[in-house]
Amino acid sequence: MFEKRIKNLQGFLSEHEIDALLITSAYNIAYLTGVHAFSIEEREARILVTKQNCYLFTDARYLEMIKEKASFVTLCEIVNSNPLSKQLKAVIKKENIKELGFEEENITYKEASDLEETLADVEFIPTVEIVENLRTIKDSYEIENIRKACALTDRGFDYVLTILKPGVTELEIKAKLENFIRLEGGDVAFQSIVAFGKNSAIPHHLSTNYKLQTTDLILLDFGAKVNGYCSDMTRTVFLGKPNEKFQNMYNATKEAQEVTIDYIKTHMNDKFELKNAHLLANNHLHTLGFSDVPHSLGHGVGLQVHEMPMVSPFSDEKLSPGMIITVEPGVYINSTGGVRIEDTALVTPNGLELLTKSPKGLTVI
């Protein structure tokens, strides 16, 4: 499976007019090797993909792991006496590399400058989203793990409904929810958003010690991660019967999602344009007296909780079977509250399959 991914990438090198690609993104390294252990914050590994070979450079901490999980790559151990720069220089000479691509969005200026100084005979060519484009179409292994992550997210929602009581804090619910996901064998895909009352009007609210009141609405945006693959779901529920204003906000958001999902299901139509999904959501909200969705209507999900393709008014991508996206309209009124409903969905040859299945009827606790 991973050898096939590397071969697919090798087939794109000539198209980008490069002899090799230096990969520094930990997510892209995980995609090509199946090794998820490398830190996102630190530079613990690099991969050099040439037209015929694949070299992985790392230190002694990861040697046995690479030998076990990614024996198909050429493993190059970085040590003080044989640093990355020296090894890269030797490989580039052996492979006769003249044009070397690098991931311009995932390398520091200093790293790039140091490499250019060390490899003075090589032309460095910035590249954008070569591996990320390959990642947009999920294979059966990826889809299976995202399904598992979505199922765990649904179970997390069921659990949360049992612990929402007057007096609990946002931070308390967030901690218990994330602990539930971990105890069930997963990990959290991102920092969960738990927002009560007027805090829900902030789309990316950071949870606080605010206590749940008897008339509050509750926005829950969270996701699980299974074997490195993410899910993403938002539900909004109510403690006590909501007033007419909140009911209208909820129904408008739910209908906006339904309208856009129905449109996205037609993605095989020649006239389909992804950006229109966002515009449809906005138009529906306008007819009901609400403002535009202030964020993208959705995004790709996979190894990262936000990846290609984006679903926004500026999207020019085509949807293809195997892509996994979210659909997440929202209505937010400052100092009052907000409603968001979000699902993770698989693009299929026949339409769109929702992978998160938690109920979306107006829920009163």
VENFENRA-V305703 format. One record per run of one state. SS is the DSSP state (A for helix, B for strand, O for the rest). FROM is the first residue (numbers start at 1). LEN is the number of residues. If there is no record, write none. Layout:
ss = [SS	SS]
from = [FROM	FROM]
len = [LEN	LEN]
This chain:
ss = [O	A	O	B	O	A	O	B	O	B	O	A	O	B	O	B	O	B	O	A	O	B	A	O	A	O	B	O	A	O	A	O	B	A	O	B	O	B	A	O	B	O	B	O	B	O	B	O	B	O	A	O	A	O	B	O	B	O	B	O	B	O	B	O	B	O	B	O	B	O]
from = [1	2	14	20	24	26	34	45	51	54	59	60	70	74	78	79	80	82	83	84	96	99	104	107	109	119	123	128	130	136	140	164	169	170	184	187	189	193	197	202	211	212	217	223	224	227	229	231	233	239	244	265	275	288	298	301	307	312	324	328	330	334	337	341	342	349	351	355	364	365]
len = [1	12	6	4	2	8	11	6	3	5	1	10	4	4	1	1	2	1	1	12	3	5	3	2	10	4	5	2	6	4	24	5	1	14	3	2	4	4	5	9	1	5	6	1	3	2	2	2	6	5	21	10	13	10	3	6	5	12	4	2	4	3	4	1	7	2	4	9	1	1]
